[in-house]
Amino acid sequence: MKKNKISKNWINKQRRDIYVRKSKVEGYRSRAVYKIQEIDVKFKIFKNGMSVIDLGAAPGSWSQYVSKNIKSGKIASIDLLDFDKIENIHQIKGDFTNYTYKKKIIDYFGDKVDVVISDMAVNTTGNKDLDSIYTGELCMEAMNFSRETLKNNGKFISKIFMGSTFNEILSAAKKIFKENKVFKPLASRKDSKENFIICKYLR
Ligand SMILES: C[S@@+](CC[C@H](N)C(=O)[O-])C[C@H]1O[C@@H](n2cnc3c(N)ncnc32)[C@H](O)[C@@H]1O
C-alpha cells in the first residue's frame, strides 16, 4: 500500500475510534490512557502516595492518569521526545536505555519505587516481526531496570508484542516476579500484536 493511502486509512480509523473521541472529551492526550485504566481496574495497581516511573511517556496520557490516581505520590516520566508539561511530574527527555538517564531517574527518587510502567515502543519499521523484536528488547531492558528499582512488593507493567521474543520475555519475568499475567485491554487495537505484561512482587 502507498504511504499516503496508509496515512489516509490511519486518519479515518482515528475518526471512527471511540477511544480517540473519549480521550478528547476527558482531556487526555492519547487514547492509550484507556489501556492503563483497564489494567488498573483489573489488577489494582495505583494507590494514593505511591512512587511511579513511566517509561516511554510521551505524549503523556499514562502520566496524566497516574498523577490523578496517586494524588500525593511521586512520578518521574521519561521519553526520547519532548512533551508538554504535566503538573507534579518530573519529566526527563532522553534515551532510557542510556545509563545516564537511568541514573537521573534513580537519583530523583533516592529510594525504591512502588510501580514501573512502560509503554515504550520503537518507531514502526513497517516490518511487524522486526518491530516486535525491537520493542521486546525495550521491554527486557525495562524489566531489568524494574528489578533494580522496585520495592519487594512492587509492580511492573509493560507493553509486549506477541512474536518471537514473547516466550523469552515471559520466562524472564517468571524468574524475577512471583505473579505474572498477560492481558490485552479492549482499548488495544484488535489487529495489533500488542499485549501487556503485569508482574507483581519481586522474588
Ligand atoms: C506508544 S508511545 C507512549 C504513549 C504514552 N504511554 C501515553 O500514554 O501518552 C511510545 C513512546 O516510547 C518512546 N520511546 C521509545 N524508545 C524509547 C527510549 N529508548 N527511551 C525513552 N522513550 C522511548 C517513544 O518516543 C514514544 O513516545
The ligand as a Gaussian input file, in Angstrom:
#p B3LYP/6-31G(d) Opt

LIG

0 1
 C        3.147000       4.385000      22.493000
 S        4.122000       5.792000      22.895000
 C        3.723000       6.038000      24.591000
 C        2.356000       6.632000      24.845000
 C        2.165000       7.037000      26.287000
 N        2.048000       5.883000      27.160000
 C        0.939000       7.883000      26.504000
 O        0.019000       7.434000      27.170000
 O        0.904000       9.041000      26.036000
 C        5.732000       5.085000      22.973000
 C        6.814000       6.063000      23.355000
 O        8.025000       5.322000      23.651000
 C        9.085000       6.235000      23.432000
 N       10.379000       5.538000      23.433000
 C       10.810000       4.587000      22.563000
 N       12.069000       4.220000      22.848000
 C       12.447000       4.942000      23.945000
 C       13.654000       5.014000      24.699000
 N       14.727000       4.256000      24.394000
 N       13.723000       5.861000      25.745000
 C       12.628000       6.641000      26.048000
 N       11.461000       6.618000      25.365000
 C       11.375000       5.785000      24.320000
 C        8.720000       6.858000      22.104000
 O        9.405000       8.066000      21.898000
 C        7.207000       7.036000      22.235000
 O        6.869000       8.350000      22.613000

